[in-house]
Amino acid sequence: MGWKIYINDQLIDEAEAKVSVFDHGLLYGDGVFEGIRVYNRKIFELEAHMKRLYDSAHAIRLKIPQNIDELTKNVEMTVKANDITDGYIRLVVTRGVGNLGINPKLCQEPQIIIIAASIQLYPKELYEKGLKVVSAATMRVPPMSLMTQVKSLNYLNNILAKMEALDYDAMEAIMYNDQGFVAEASADNVFVIQNNKLSTPPISAGALNGITRGVIIKIARENGYEVAEENLTRYDLYTADEIFLTGTGAELIGAIEVDGRKIGLGEPGPITKKLKKIFETYVRN
Ligand code: PMP
């Protein structure tokens, strides 16, 4: 038996849950989404994810055909129907079925899809050992092209960066903006630690306003660490004491090598490990 998928206003067996080949989410990547964690049967930061989803939709002029309370209830219902204790939700809203042109106004009704399942983004041992990252030649899209806060279905740019990383036997790619400042990783936010101080690129550098990023900033400050949102260069990465990445899928994972330069002692550093522990406790409470 597979997962029960929410689509067309009902729960359907995974094998039967299908979208039209004319859906503009498929044809043009026209749509928005969220990835959300479930810990201990509770949906983590659901409100923040819902807000980001509706903001993304508003920014691309996509009218979600349910209000935020209705959609929240349907997310909760899908998690229950799949009996998820610890898992991952993929909430997708596409522009819906249209014709073969890009005109979104000719699309009928936006399509809502909710998948509640499981995820293991990186192999378990990488959380102990840390991962290798490389600087991608593929640039993060400039905000005058696609607003970088929009979590859209258009991930080709990030996928190209990810492929560069995989070519060099690395699991993640660092993406830079058109000014040469660090924006984020292909699917995670980036934090650098230097002299006990945490820094992360500002949202204006092209980072997605990561929910995990926000939680880490909050708990780091609560635990006495200084956290700055400031521009970072490749040099700041190469000379960092510690680096870690954050994301809903990735959670918090140390990066131990950037472009062949060892970071710190070449293993996740003490602050990374400490914050990871605090984060793990936080999400379960
Ligand atoms: N940046 C990108 C490009 C992402 O796709 C994601 C989500 N995987 C993140 C950052 C992290 O965001 P969040 O913590 O909200 O998952």
Residues whose N, C-alpha, C, O or C-beta is under 5 A from the ligand:
A	BS01	PMP	G35 E184 A185 S186 A187 D188 N189 L208 N209 G210 I211 T212 R213 T246 G247 T248 G249
